[in-house]
Amino acid sequence: MARQEILVAGSGKIGTLVAVLLAATEDYHVHLIDIAHQSLNLAHGQYALTQHVLDVNDHSALSTYVTQHGIKTVVSCLPYFCNQAIATLAAKHHLHYFDLTEDTNVFDAIEQLALQATHAFVPQCGVAPGFINIVTNDLIKRFNPVKSALLRVGALPAYPHNALKYALTWSTDGLINEYGNPCYGIKDFQQVTMSPLEDLETITIDGVEYEAFNTSGGVGHLTHAYQGTVETMNYKTLRYPGHCEKMRLLMNDLKLNKDRANLKHILEEALPKTNQDVVIIYAAVDGMQHGEYMEETFVKKIYPKSFAGRMWSAIQTATATSACAVIDIVHKTPDLQKGLILQESIPLDTFFKNRFGQFYL
């Protein structure tokens, strides 16, 4: 594969590591752009990585940059509300497009753009949605019929000590979006809409008790794919016990879901950021196998890792390696290089065999 010119938009927690991982190969020359310059603080080494200050809202300047530098692929690691504009640019310039969005409305807009796209449009390349869809889809295919598919993911501080038992490990906008928007699942074989922060349950993993509750976006496209064939499917976020009750107070009782700017300010003032975190991925599917009612479960915990001479948090590691695996697989698979590519289109064994997907083993 000839070296690809690839643009990564957003040099935040995830975008920086996506850029570093791709640039460390000999297959991609990465253009990392942001509205302001960010120091990468990397160990000395040879990286095919250049940084540029560029506002993605300046559509003319962005179009000029894409043309002048022969960009073939764009990866949005920006907040969900920036993605539609970047996807529109990708469609205009016939580029491959990838993002990490959890927002269902943004996904719907990108799906429409993909209908006429000459290249691959691959939204939802993170953990949830993202890898959790790949692994759940693999489990579902082992059963006939399927009774239930339960998706549970949490990005948590390793050492919680505040009242919310939480720290800001990623985008505050994305967090509020997940906690405040409608959720989708399958009940009695039909897709249903559920309220966020509801259907609270307790789950024990490796002897540690967590709570799980409805949040928006994490199930991705799976409810559309399996409506009518799976009896029950839902996605819930994992947190330490007590978190959900306090978030209900803030968002519902105090009505801060209707004042998200103020809620964002409160959370960012009250909650610390941390790089000492853990990502927990849990998928459980049950149904019939060879005439017996069976269940199979996938559980993985991801911790901070060192790349390029520095430590990266668990959420950075999990999200960036998942995104890079999908980007890498699509570039190497001709059948995946046009139109809307769903996460469940990628076989789990293909993901694990990929040089980036191996970080999940």
VOTI-291491 format. One line per 5 residues: their letters; for each residue x, y, z of C-alpha. Coordinates in steps of 0.001 Angstrom, whole numbers, plus 500000, padded with zeros to 6 digits. Example, Ala and Ser with C-alpha at 12.3 -4.5 7.8 and 13.67 -1.06 7.14 Angstrom:
REM VOTI-291491
AS = 512300/495500/507800; 513670/498940/507140
END
This chain:
REM VOTI-291491
MARQE = 500000/500000/500000; 501434/503382/498957; 501762/505899/501769; 498413/507612/502250; 497999/511303/503009
ILVAG = 495560/511313/505918; 494136/514302/507779; 493230/513937/511465; 491028/516786/512694; 491357/517527/516400
SGKIG = 494477/517265/518546; 492672/516464/521770; 492963/513306/523865; 491940/510887/521127; 493015/512704/517977
TLVAV = 496607/513046/519089; 497016/509332/519740; 495237/508402/516493; 497739/510612/514661; 500727/509164/516498
LLAAT = 499715/505542/515943; 499059/506001/512230; 502196/508082/511700; 504380/505491/513419; 503700/503111/510530
EDYHV = 505194/503542/507086; 501772/503531/505470; 500372/506927/506461; 501578/510509/506411; 499399/512270/508972
HLIDI = 498348/515920/508909; 497114/516733/512426; 495061/519925/512443; 493452/521993/515176; 492353/525540/515814
AHQSL = 495476/526049/517946; 498896/524420/518066; 499321/521661/520654; 502691/520361/521788; 502793/516589/521325
NLAHG = 505654/515982/523791; 506777/512817/522040; 510004/510921/522452; 512474/511506/519637; 511745/509287/516676
QYALT = 510796/509245/513055; 507107/510053/512648; 505404/510916/509370; 503408/513555/511210; 503007/517278/510640
QHVLD = 500881/519708/512635; 498949/522619/511233; 496768/525319/512749; 493523/525239/510807; 489926/525966/511775
VNDHS = 487600/523308/510362; 484836/525919/510286; 486846/527809/507668; 485568/525637/504844; 487471/527464/502131
ALSTY = 490827/527138/503892; 490155/523489/504714; 489230/522689/501117; 492371/524411/499878; 494529/522473/502335
VTQHG = 492996/519141/501333; 493615/519843/497652; 497147/521204/498020; 498363/518288/500179; 496723/515456/498262
IKTVV = 494651/514300/501245; 492912/510970/500587; 491323/510343/503986; 489913/512510/506765; 489387/511375/510363
SCLPY = 487296/513550/512650; 488308/513374/516306; 486348/516538/517070; 483095/516844/519067; 480085/515259/517399
FCNQA = 478589/518589/516295; 481585/519237/513998; 481309/515976/512090; 478624/516748/509545; 480604/519648/508085
IATLA = 483736/517502/507802; 481764/514660/506221; 480295/517094/503699; 483816/518185/502765; 484875/514538/502430
AKHHL = 481989/513862/500052; 482820/516959/497994; 486497/516020/497607; 485937/512246/497255; 487765/511314/500457
HYFDL = 487444/508391/502820; 485740/509592/506021; 485961/508269/509598; 484672/509617/512905; 484015/508684/516540
TEDTN = 480482/510056/516866; 477928/508690/519309; 475228/511143/518212; 472355/509449/516374; 471300/512568/514443
VFDAI = 474841/513085/513166; 474979/509425/512136; 471728/509824/510187; 473129/512859/508335; 476344/511018/507475
EQLAL = 474357/508009/506292; 472589/510249/503785; 475899/511663/502545; 477210/508129/502134; 474422/507206/499700
QATHA = 476155/509094/496882; 479728/508834/498181; 482443/507476/495912; 484598/506525/498923; 484080/504889/502322
FVPQC = 482094/506690/505009; 482771/504985/508337; 481196/506665/511380; 481273/505471/514998; 484825/504079/515047
GVAPG = 485477/504303/518805; 484662/501922/521641; 480903/502443/522021; 479744/502709/519374; 482605/500976/517649
FINIV = 484369/497927/519002; 481387/496920/521169; 479336/496563/517956; 481986/494417/516300; 482260/492020/519236
TNDLI = 478495/491842/519883; 477807/491128/516221; 480330/488276/516370; 478617/486793/519437; 475149/487076/517891
KRFNP = 476210/485035/514869; 476958/482074/517149; 473272/481682/518137; 470070/480751/516347; 467696/482089/517487
VKSAL = 469026/484914/519703; 467145/485768/522867; 469082/488784/524169; 472162/490871/523425; 473403/493126/526224
LRVGA = 476096/495750/525585; 477814/497398/528572; 480784/499790/528454; 482333/502126/531001; 485269/504536/531082
LPAYP = 486002/505024/534772; 488606/506551/537062; 490746/503840/538618; 490653/505571/542028; 487340/507442/542472
HNALK = 486948/509628/545555; 484370/512347/544807; 480603/512178/545307; 479923/511281/541670; 482656/508611/541745
YALTW = 483711/509865/538338; 486346/511876/536502; 486311/513546/533096; 488151/511020/530969; 486878/512331/527622
STDGL = 484611/514943/525988; 482192/516653/528382; 479900/517479/525444; 479819/513832/524455; 479127/512744/528038
INEYG = 476170/515104/528397; 474887/514035/524990; 474874/510390/526070; 473207/511151/529405; 470526/513436/527970
NPCYG = 469420/512104/524581; 466951/509311/523740; 468293/505759/523752; 467427/502943/521363; 467105/499224/521891
IKDFQ = 465048/496203/520926; 462187/494833/523007; 459959/491982/521835; 461799/492038/518481; 460880/495691/517826
QVTMS = 463080/498779/518053; 462036/500953/520977; 463018/504333/522378; 464107/504437/526014; 464900/507242/528434
PLEDL = 468520/507912/529430; 469574/507328/533047; 466819/504701/533444; 466616/500892/533749; 469275/500857/536451
ETITI = 470870/497473/537146; 473828/496043/539031; 476566/493976/537418; 479628/492318/538961; 482841/491958/536945
DGVEY = 485925/490338/538490; 484411/490771/541943; 483768/494520/541569; 480201/495806/541593; 479108/498376/539002
EAFNT = 475810/499946/538086; 474568/500186/534512; 471898/502435/532997; 470615/503549/529619; 472709/506051/527683
SGGVG = 472380/507275/524120; 474322/506224/521053; 476420/503300/522256; 474426/500620/520466; 475181/502214/517116
HLTHA = 473352/500665/514143; 472828/497218/515682; 469174/497778/516576; 468397/498443/512917; 470341/495387/511818
YQGTV = 468686/492974/514253; 465164/494304/514653; 462851/491357/514079; 465462/488680/514749; 466745/489471/518272
ETMNY = 464172/489493/521073; 465991/491927/523398; 468929/494279/522839; 470083/497259/524879; 473147/499336/525630
KTLRY = 474040/500674/529075; 476958/502633/530509; 478894/501212/533457; 479601/503423/536463; 480402/502972/540145
PGHCE = 477268/502599/542330; 475558/505880/543207; 476557/507842/540104; 473258/507490/538267; 471133/508792/541132
KMRLL = 473200/511978/541401; 473157/512560/537633; 469363/512199/537665; 469249/514921/540304; 471348/517247/538171
MNDLK = 469823/516553/534791; 466197/515769/535586; 465239/517203/538982; 467291/520398/538561; 466459/520403/534813
LNKDR = 470042/520959/533732; 469465/518737/530720; 467708/521817/529316; 470681/524029/530225; 473586/521998/528936
ANLKH = 476029/524886/528783; 475615/525439/532518; 475761/521702/533204; 479020/521482/531259; 480458/524344/533320
ILEEA = 479411/522655/536579; 480892/519287/535638; 484176/520754/534414; 484519/522849/537567; 483609/520011/539927
LPKTN = 485184/516940/538363; 488921/516437/537872; 490496/515000/534759; 492625/511904/535109; 494907/509663/533088
QDVVI = 494588/506902/535689; 491524/505193/534315; 490121/501897/533121; 487831/501032/530205; 485522/498067/530734
IYAAV = 483906/496353/527756; 481197/493758/528416; 478938/492009/525911; 476644/489102/526730; 474467/487202/524250
DGMQH = 472188/484262/524975; 470036/482032/522835; 470027/478579/521308; 473150/476681/520279; 472790/473122/518975
GEYME = 469442/472679/520723; 470576/474064/524082; 469897/477438/525726; 473383/478956/526124; 475126/482245/526904
ETFVK = 478491/483636/525785; 480156/486700/527292; 483046/488898/526208; 484784/490927/528918; 487844/493129/528508
KIYPK = 489498/495720/530711; 491887/498192/529098; 494385/500202/531120; 496749/503086/530264; 499598/502172/527918
SFAGR = 502848/503683/526750; 503306/504721/523114; 505986/506949/521589; 507670/507556/524919; 504662/508721/526941
MWSAI = 501722/507255/528802; 498246/507477/527344; 495055/506972/529332; 492855/503900/528981; 490136/505796/527137
QTATA = 492714/507225/524732; 494240/503784/524189; 490938/501960/523720; 489366/504549/521442; 492411/505367/519319
TSACA = 493489/501760/518737; 489934/500777/517775; 489674/503705/515362; 493105/503012/513851; 492265/499342/513387
VIDIV = 489121/500210/511447; 490940/502865/509389; 493706/500375/508602; 491316/497552/507716; 489239/499718/505387
HKTPD = 492325/500969/503557; 493494/497398/503013; 490100/495940/502006; 488794/496944/498554; 485262/495723/499356
LQKGL = 485031/498257/502211; 486040/501354/500265; 482734/502777/499060; 479554/503992/500725; 478428/503559/504336
ILQES = 480558/501049/506228; 479061/499910/509525; 481191/498692/512394; 479495/495291/512306; 480732/494912/508714
IPLDT = 484172/494160/510157; 484694/490564/511389; 486061/490274/514916; 488918/487998/513845; 489945/490555/511196
FFKNR = 489958/493249/513876; 492111/491168/516248; 494586/490268/513499; 495119/493927/512645; 498269/495551/514054
FGQFY = 496170/498086/515990; 493387/495694/516944; 495973/493483/518661; 496013/495961/521543; 492599/494534/522464
L = 493982/491014/522953
END
